[in-house]
């Protein structure tokens, strides 16, 4: 049972690392909540029952009592410090003994292997991402958490209508700094958009619709028609053009240009949280 419990704990550790989501932006500032922990220190008290019988005009009737701390206030500081030091020493001794034991060494080995597996999976195969903005609405809503696989980008070419997560190109960073006053750290956050054109495609947006190689595209995943005109342009080799599904509320390729394929982190494959949003609808 103990061995099984340890294996389950190791699997939980892997899941915790894999499911710890990074923010994937669509140009909407992500908010962070700072949690402040306040520790209220308790006071130590001793209840000494002292019976004083006061009679008449406040005269002492002769009853006596023993003061547990004559001539001063109770000071428990020394005792507390000794108890704390003793507890710390006991914990350290216990930890050392556990590490030296055969069981402790086996546990450390199990947790180390689990951590290594989780990190390898996250760095090379799949990782979670968190959506903080509406630039890809209605495909993604604020708070959606999705899985991004990072393998197939190496073995098959990108296609139109695929949703990808990527590191922003330099043109995006320059626009953020110069026009929006974004911090250098903010400009490096990963983005999520949809590939609408691949290398060699002629692209144009007119009358609110997207045209690829002269053909109007059917895009049921968009929130509304584009309120801008773009192109015509030809996607250069080694690049793709990406746009947000929420066309009029997305800082995307129609503003900052083409995306180098080497900037792509991976393809979005499915939403795993919240439960009522689970699925891969719209992620062609």
SVG drawing of the C-alpha trace seen along z (x, -y; Angstrom):
<svg xmlns="http://www.w3.org/2000/svg" viewBox="-21 -55 44 57">
<polyline fill="none" stroke="black" stroke-width="0.4" points="0.0,0.0 2.8,-2.4 4.5,-1.8 1.3,-2.3 0.6,-5.5 4.1,-6.8 3.5,-6.0 0.2,-7.8 1.8,-10.8 4.5,-10.8 1.8,-10.7 0.0,-13.6 3.3,-15.5 3.7,-15.0 0.1,-16.1 0.6,-19.2 3.6,-20.2 1.9,-19.5 -1.3,-21.3 0.3,-24.4 -0.7,-26.7 1.3,-29.5 -0.4,-32.6 -0.8,-32.7 -1.8,-36.2 -3.8,-37.6 -2.8,-41.2 -4.9,-41.7 -3.0,-42.5 -3.1,-39.5 -4.0,-40.3 -2.4,-38.8 -3.7,-38.4 -1.4,-38.9 -2.3,-36.9 -1.1,-38.3 -0.9,-35.9 -1.2,-37.4 -0.2,-35.3 -1.8,-36.2 0.5,-35.4 -1.4,-33.9 -0.7,-34.7 0.2,-32.1 -1.8,-32.3 -1.9,-30.4 -5.0,-30.3 -4.0,-30.6 -7.0,-30.6 -6.5,-33.1 -9.3,-33.6 -9.4,-37.0 -12.1,-37.5 -12.7,-41.2 -14.8,-42.2 -16.0,-45.5 -14.1,-48.5 -11.6,-46.7 -9.8,-45.3 -7.8,-42.1 -9.5,-39.3 -6.2,-37.5 -6.5,-35.0 -3.1,-34.5 -2.2,-33.3 1.1,-32.5 2.1,-34.6 3.5,-32.4 5.7,-35.2 6.4,-37.5 7.5,-41.1 7.1,-40.9 5.2,-40.0 5.2,-36.5 7.8,-36.1 7.6,-33.0 10.0,-34.1 12.9,-31.8 10.7,-28.8 9.2,-29.5 12.7,-29.9 13.8,-26.7 10.8,-24.8 11.2,-26.2 14.9,-25.4 14.1,-21.9 11.4,-21.4 13.8,-22.7 16.5,-20.3 14.1,-17.4 12.8,-18.1 16.4,-18.4 17.5,-15.2 14.4,-13.4 15.0,-14.7 18.7,-13.6 17.7,-10.2 15.1,-9.8 17.5,-10.8 20.1,-8.3 17.6,-5.5 17.0,-3.1 13.3,-4.1 14.2,-7.8 16.7,-7.3 14.1,-5.3 11.6,-8.1 14.0,-10.7 14.8,-8.6 11.1,-8.2 10.3,-11.9 13.4,-13.0 12.5,-10.6 8.9,-11.9 10.0,-15.5 12.4,-14.8 9.6,-13.0 7.2,-15.8 9.7,-18.5 10.7,-16.5 7.0,-16.1 6.3,-19.7 9.4,-21.0 9.2,-18.7 5.8,-17.1 2.8,-19.0 2.2,-22.0 -0.8,-23.8 -1.7,-27.4 -4.2,-29.8 -6.3,-32.3 -6.4,-35.8 -8.1,-37.8 -10.9,-37.7 -8.7,-38.1 -9.6,-34.5 -13.3,-34.6 -15.5,-32.7 -13.1,-29.8 -11.5,-30.6 -13.0,-32.5 -11.2,-34.2 -10.2,-31.5 -10.0,-28.6 -7.0,-26.3 -5.8,-24.4 -3.2,-21.8 -0.5,-22.7 1.3,-19.9 4.9,-20.6 5.8,-17.5 4.0,-17.7 5.4,-21.1 8.7,-19.2 7.2,-16.5 4.3,-18.1 3.8,-21.5 1.4,-24.1 -2.0,-24.4 -4.6,-27.1 -7.1,-27.4 -4.8,-25.7 -4.6,-27.5 -1.0,-28.0 0.8,-29.3 4.0,-31.2 6.7,-33.6 5.9,-37.1 8.2,-38.4 10.3,-41.5 7.8,-43.7 5.1,-42.9 7.5,-43.8 8.4,-47.1 4.7,-48.1 4.0,-47.1 6.8,-49.3 6.4,-52.3 2.6,-52.5 1.3,-50.8 4.1,-51.4 4.5,-47.7 7.3,-46.5 10.1,-44.4 8.9,-41.3 5.3,-41.8 6.3,-41.9 7.9,-38.4 4.7,-36.6 3.5,-33.9 0.5,-34.7 -2.2,-32.5 -3.7,-33.1 -5.1,-31.2 -3.1,-30.6 -5.1,-32.0 -2.4,-31.8 0.8,-29.8 3.9,-30.6 3.1,-31.5 -0.5,-32.4 -1.9,-35.7 -3.9,-37.3 -6.5,-40.1 -9.1,-41.3 -11.9,-43.4 -15.5,-44.0 -15.0,-42.3 -14.1,-39.0 -10.8,-37.1 -9.7,-36.1 -6.9,-33.6 -5.6,-33.3 -8.7,-35.2 -11.2,-32.9 -13.4,-34.0 -12.9,-31.9 -15.7,-30.4 -14.8,-31.2 -17.6,-30.1 -15.2,-30.5 -14.9,-34.3 -16.8,-36.6 -17.6,-39.2 -16.6,-40.5 -13.3,-42.5 -13.8,-46.2 -10.6,-46.9 -9.0,-46.3 -5.7,-44.5 -3.5,-43.5 -3.2,-42.2 0.1,-40.6 2.0,-37.4 3.2,-35.3 7.0,-34.9 8.8,-31.6 9.3,-30.4 6.4,-32.4 2.7,-32.2 0.0,-34.9 -2.0,-34.7 -5.2,-36.5 -7.3,-36.5 -10.9,-35.0 -12.2,-38.2 -11.0,-40.1 -11.7,-43.6 -10.2,-43.1 -6.9,-41.4 -3.4,-42.7 -2.3,-40.3 -0.7,-39.8 -2.8,-42.5 -0.9,-45.0 2.5,-43.5 3.0,-41.4 4.1,-37.8 5.1,-35.2 8.3,-33.2 7.6,-29.5 10.4,-29.0 8.6,-31.2 5.8,-28.6 5.7,-26.8 3.0,-24.3 -0.5,-23.6 -3.5,-24.1 -5.3,-20.7 -8.0,-20.8 -9.5,-22.7 -9.3,-20.7 -10.7,-23.4 -13.4,-24.4 -15.3,-21.1 -18.2,-22.6 -15.7,-23.9 -13.8,-20.7 -13.3,-19.8 -11.5,-20.9 -14.3,-22.7 -12.9,-25.3 -9.3,-24.1 -9.1,-22.6"/>
</svg>
